[in-house]
Amino acid sequence: MYLSETYNRFETGKKVLFPVLLFITAIYLINSVAYASPADTVNVIARHPESNAKSIYKIEFRVAKPISPTAMLKVTFPQEFDLSELMIASSTTMNGGFEVDVKDQILTLKRSGLGRQIKPNEKVDVKFAIVKNPLKPADSYRIIVEIIENEKSVLKEEKIHRILPEKK
């Protein structure tokens, strides 16, 4: 084999290697975009989702805009939920404290102004207790979560919440 033939084979290897690396990079980028969560997302999670149970509720969300230390979170529950015992709220991601207000079926959490600003797309969680679940299990309870900044709604999303039958 001559030196020129060896060189030609090496060139062929480079010509094959580049498209393969390009293909692998493209697949990686497509997967990372496909599995990234959208900017404005909300999840409502009950620690005890059974009917007639008293539960701690957790709201998880991400918002494309920053959330100031004076923002409000408003959660509207259906009539079947009992919020009369609700009195405490906390967060592991938002510091500075909250003012908790319950009126009819609307829970309002006002940030105190002492915490830090939440960065855009940062995952945030808020827990509050005690909410008594409805007597009737169903897959169709609608909970509305709204984030209000300077009296303007930054995010308003309706989530379908499932209440399971009581444990025996």
C-alpha positions as CSV (number, residue, x, y, z in Angstrom):
1,M,0.0,0.0,0.0
2,Y,1.3,3.4,-0.9
3,L,1.4,6.4,1.3
4,S,-1.1,8.3,-0.9
5,E,-3.6,5.4,-0.4
6,T,-3.3,5.6,3.3
7,Y,-3.9,9.3,3.2
8,N,-7.0,8.8,1.0
9,R,-8.4,6.4,3.5
10,F,-7.8,8.8,6.4
11,E,-9.7,11.5,4.4
12,T,-12.6,9.1,3.9
13,G,-12.7,8.5,7.6
14,K,-12.9,12.2,8.3
15,K,-15.7,12.5,5.7
16,V,-17.7,9.8,7.5
17,L,-16.9,11.0,11.0
18,F,-18.1,14.6,10.6
19,P,-21.7,13.6,9.5
20,V,-22.0,11.0,12.3
21,L,-21.0,13.6,14.9
22,L,-23.3,16.1,13.4
23,F,-26.2,13.6,13.5
24,I,-25.5,12.7,17.2
25,T,-25.4,16.4,18.1
26,A,-28.7,17.0,16.3
27,I,-30.3,14.1,18.2
28,Y,-29.1,15.4,21.5
29,L,-30.4,18.9,20.8
30,I,-33.8,17.7,19.7
31,N,-34.1,15.5,22.9
32,S,-33.1,18.4,25.2
33,V,-35.7,20.7,23.6
34,A,-38.4,18.0,23.6
35,Y,-38.0,17.1,27.3
36,A,-37.6,20.7,28.6
37,S,-40.6,21.9,30.5
38,P,-42.5,24.9,29.1
39,A,-41.9,28.3,30.7
40,D,-45.3,28.8,32.2
41,T,-46.3,25.6,34.0
42,V,-48.4,24.9,37.1
43,N,-48.9,21.7,39.1
44,V,-51.4,21.2,42.0
45,I,-50.5,18.4,44.4
46,A,-52.4,17.2,47.4
47,R,-50.6,15.2,50.0
48,H,-53.8,13.2,50.7
49,P,-55.9,13.2,47.6
50,E,-58.7,11.1,49.1
51,S,-62.2,12.3,49.5
52,N,-63.1,13.9,52.9
53,A,-59.4,14.0,53.9
54,K,-57.7,17.0,55.4
55,S,-54.6,17.7,53.3
56,I,-51.6,19.8,52.7
57,Y,-51.6,21.3,49.2
58,K,-48.6,22.2,47.2
59,I,-48.5,24.4,44.1
60,E,-45.4,24.1,41.9
61,F,-44.9,26.6,39.1
62,R,-42.5,28.2,36.6
63,V,-43.1,31.6,35.1
64,A,-41.2,33.2,32.1
65,K,-41.1,36.5,33.9
66,P,-39.5,37.4,37.2
67,I,-41.6,37.4,40.4
68,S,-41.1,40.3,42.7
69,P,-41.1,40.2,46.5
70,T,-44.5,41.9,46.5
71,A,-46.3,39.5,44.1
72,M,-49.5,37.6,45.0
73,L,-50.5,34.1,44.4
74,K,-54.3,33.5,44.2
75,V,-55.7,30.0,44.3
76,T,-59.5,29.5,43.7
77,F,-61.0,26.2,44.8
78,P,-64.4,24.7,43.8
79,Q,-67.3,25.1,46.2
80,E,-66.9,21.4,47.3
81,F,-63.6,22.1,49.1
82,D,-63.5,23.4,52.7
83,L,-61.0,26.1,53.3
84,S,-62.2,27.1,56.8
85,E,-59.2,25.5,58.6
86,L,-56.6,26.9,56.2
87,M,-54.2,29.1,58.1
88,I,-50.6,28.5,57.2
89,A,-48.4,28.8,54.0
90,S,-44.7,28.2,53.4
91,S,-42.2,27.8,50.6
92,T,-38.8,26.2,50.2
93,T,-38.0,28.5,47.3
94,M,-39.6,31.8,48.1
95,N,-38.2,33.5,51.2
96,G,-39.5,36.5,53.1
97,G,-42.9,35.2,54.3
98,F,-46.5,35.5,53.3
99,E,-49.7,37.1,54.4
100,V,-52.5,34.4,54.1
101,D,-56.0,35.5,53.4
102,V,-59.0,33.2,52.8
103,K,-62.3,34.5,51.5
104,D,-65.0,32.1,50.4
105,Q,-63.1,29.7,48.0
106,I,-60.2,32.0,47.3
107,L,-56.8,31.7,49.0
108,T,-54.6,34.7,48.5
109,L,-50.9,34.6,49.5
110,K,-49.3,38.0,49.4
111,R,-45.5,38.1,49.6
112,S,-44.2,40.3,52.4
113,G,-41.7,42.3,50.3
114,L,-38.8,41.0,52.3
115,G,-37.7,38.1,50.1
116,R,-35.6,37.9,47.0
117,Q,-36.9,38.3,43.4
118,I,-37.6,35.0,41.8
119,K,-35.7,34.6,38.5
120,P,-37.6,33.8,35.2
121,N,-38.2,30.1,34.7
122,E,-37.1,29.2,38.2
123,K,-39.1,26.4,39.8
124,V,-41.1,27.6,42.7
125,D,-43.2,25.8,45.3
126,V,-45.8,26.9,47.9
127,K,-47.4,24.7,50.5
128,F,-50.5,25.5,52.5
129,A,-52.7,23.7,55.0
130,I,-55.3,22.6,55.9
131,V,-57.7,22.0,53.0
132,K,-60.5,19.6,53.5
133,N,-61.2,17.6,50.3
134,P,-64.8,17.2,48.9
135,L,-66.9,14.3,50.1
136,K,-67.4,13.0,46.5
137,P,-64.5,11.6,44.5
138,A,-64.2,12.9,41.0
139,D,-61.7,13.6,38.2
140,S,-63.0,17.0,37.3
141,Y,-62.4,19.5,40.1
142,R,-61.1,22.7,38.6
143,I,-58.5,24.7,40.6
144,I,-57.5,28.1,39.2
145,V,-54.0,29.4,40.1
146,E,-53.1,33.0,39.3
147,I,-49.9,35.0,39.9
148,I,-50.5,38.7,40.2
149,E,-47.7,41.3,39.8
150,N,-48.5,45.0,40.2
151,E,-52.2,44.3,39.9
152,K,-51.7,42.6,36.6
153,S,-52.0,38.8,36.0
154,V,-48.7,37.3,35.1
155,L,-50.1,33.8,34.9
156,K,-53.6,32.3,35.2
157,E,-54.0,28.6,34.7
158,E,-56.8,26.2,35.4
159,K,-55.8,22.7,36.6
160,I,-58.1,19.7,36.7
161,H,-57.6,18.1,40.1
162,R,-58.5,14.5,40.9
163,I,-60.0,13.4,44.3
164,L,-59.8,9.7,45.0
165,P,-62.2,7.5,46.9
166,E,-61.6,7.3,50.7
167,K,-59.1,4.7,51.9
168,K,-60.6,1.9,54.0
